[in-house]
Amino acid sequence: MAQRYSFLAKMRWFYIINKQKLPFRIRFIDIFTIFRPKSVTFAIQYDDYLKFQVTLMIDRPRIINVERKPSKCPVCGERVVDIIYGTGDMTEIEFTLEYRKEGIMGGDNIPHRPPIWACVCGCKRFRKVNHDGTDAPVKVKLLKNIRKAPATKIDWESEGVKRVLSGEFKRDIYHFIVEVTTELGEKENLSITALSGTEAEYEAERIIAMGATGLTGRKCVSMEVFDRA
């Protein structure tokens, strides 16, 4: 049965309106609540002007103690990945492009009881504990110890391929491996889907020029294109 509440408060809750999380500071509202597992649905009248219905998730502790790495986040259902420490100002996108791996950036400050896993959306972090709830010994992952996965882990698409896939026109598409050497002698293999070998070379030049592979060089001095098996 719905219950009615009127109150004046500042709440540490998040309202999810059309799947977007918004921090909301409440003054005076009338709320009709319908309780559901882990959430509450509200019909809200705000200052006699704004009327809408929202779903509320009560703010739980951000760090959850677990005995093993969860397969998915128990709150949002997203996958769980490692937290990488010693990352400075590096973002998750920069880490993925340079290391070709998933991870959540933990910054340079390692807590006394560090969480070692996190949900990819960032809503929850996970600290490993023993069965009795005491802290388990852990070894945090540091950026300096992370080995880069091959650049071919990322499959780049040319602009022509994107236009074909969007239905603008019909053309055959091909998969290439482009061996690139920069002006600094750095070598890298790129996996590129393009309409031709020439377009794959152009895409490789663009990728290197914008520094998306983590190489220091920004100019291709030589390239070889091969069909990808």
N, C-alpha and C positions, 0 to 999 in steps of 0.2 A: 504494500500500500504506500502511495506517495505521501511524504511528510513535507510540511512547509516550514521554512526557516527564514528569518529576517535578522541580519546581523551586520555589524560594522567591524571590519577586520582587514589586516594585511595578511595574505595567505601565501605560504611557500608551496603553491600548487602550480601545475601547468595545465592550461586549457588547450585542448587540441581541436582546432576549428578547421574543418576541411583538410585534415591530416597535417596541418602546420602547427608546430608547437609555439605558443605565444605566452610569455610571462605576463600576468594580468594582475593589476593592483585594484582590489575591490574596495569600494566605499560602502554604499548602501544598496543591497539587492534583495530581491525575493527569489528564493530558490525552491523549486519543486524537484525532489530527488527520487530517482528510481535506482536502487542499488543493484549492481551487477558484480560478478567476480573481478577483482582488481581495478574496477573503475566505477564511476558514478556518472549518470547522465543527468544534465540539468536543463530545465527550461528557465531562462533568466530574463528578468525585466530589470534593466539598468537605467536609473535616473528617469524612468517613465518614457524614455525615448528609444533605447536600443533593446530589441527583443531577439533572442536567438537561442539555439539549443547547442550545448557543447558537451563533450565527454571529458571528465576530469580523471587524471591519474595522480594519486597522492604521491608526494615527493618522498621516495625511499632513499636510503643511503646509497651513494654512488658506487662504493666499493662493496662487492659481495665476496664473502669467504667461501671457497670451494675446495674440495679434496683433489679434483682433477680438472683438466681443461674442458669446459663445456663445449658441446658440439654446436650450440647456438645460444644466443642471449635469451634468458627466460622472460625478459620483459618485452623486447621488441621482435624477437625471433630472428634477428640478423646473425650472420656468422661471427665467430670469435677468432681474433688474430693476436699475434704477439705484440707486446709493447716494447718499443725500441728506445733505449735511453742513450744519452750523450749525443743528441741530435741537434742541439742548438735551436736555431729558428727554422730548420727544415720542415716543410709541410709534408703531408701524406702523399700528395700528388708528386712532389719532387722526389720523394723516396721511391715511389713506384716506378717512375720513369728512369731513375738512375740505377736502382737495384733490381728492378723487375720482380718485386715481391710485395706482398701486402703487409702492412704494419701500422700501428698507431704510434705517433711520435710522443715520447715521454719527456722530452727536453733534457736539460743538463742536470737537474736536481733529482737525485734518487732518494725517495722517502726511506725512513728507517724500516718500515714494513711495506716494501714495495709491491703493488699489484703487478703481475707479469702478463696478464691477458686483458683484452678489451673488446667490446663489441665494435664492429666497424662503423656504426653510426655515432659512437662515442658516448652513448647514454649510460653504460655501465662498465666498470673495471672489475677484475677478479683477482683476489689474493689467494694463494695456495696455503692451505692449512692442513694439519693432521686430523685424524679421526676424532681426537678429543678437543679439537678447536684451537690448539696451540699452533703457532706459526711453523710452517714446514720450511726446511732449508731450501733456498732457491738460488739460482744463478741468473741474474738479469741479463738480457741481451743488450749488448752495446753496439752502437753503429760501427765503431772501428773494427769489430770482429765479424761483421756481416759480409759474406761473400756475394758478389753480384751474380745473379742468374744470367744466362746468355741473353743477349739483346734480341735474339729471335723469339724469345718468350712473348714479345709484343708483336702483333701483326698490324702493320700500318696500312692504311687505305689511302689511295690517291684521291684527288678531287673528282677525277673522271669516274672512278668506281663508285664513289658516293652518289654521283648523279645517276648512274645506272641503277643502283639499288633503290634510289628514290623514285624510279620510274620515268625520268626525264627522256631517256632514249634507251635503245637496246644495243648492247655490245657484248662480246665475249670478254671475260675477265680472267687474268692469269696471276699465278702466285710465283714470286721471285725471291731469291736470296741475293742481296747486293753486298759485295765485299767492298768496304770503304777504307781508304787511308787518308788521314788528315794531314795538314801541313806540318804537324808536329810528329809525324810518324806513327800516330796511334792507328790501330786497326780494329775494325768492328764489322760484324755481319748483321745486316738488317733484313727482317722478313717483311716484304712489301707486296701488297695486292694492287695491281695496276692493270691498265688496258694494254700496255706495251712495255718492252724493256726500256725504251727511252723515257716513258713517263715514270717508271720505277727509279731511274737515275735522277730525274728531276726531284722526285719525292725524297730520295735519300739526301740530296744536297740541301733541301729545305729542312729536313730533320736535324742534320748536323749543324746547320747554320743557327738554328734556334736553341741548340744545346740540350736537346731532349734526351740524349743518350748518356749524359754524364761525362762525355769526352771534353777535354780542354780545348782542342782545336775546333775551329768553326768553318773550315774550308776543306772541301774534298779535293785532293790532288790526283787521286786515281780511284777508279771504280770498275768492278767486274760484276756482271749480272748473270745469274744462273737460274734456270727453272727449278722451282722447289718441288721435290718429290712428294 
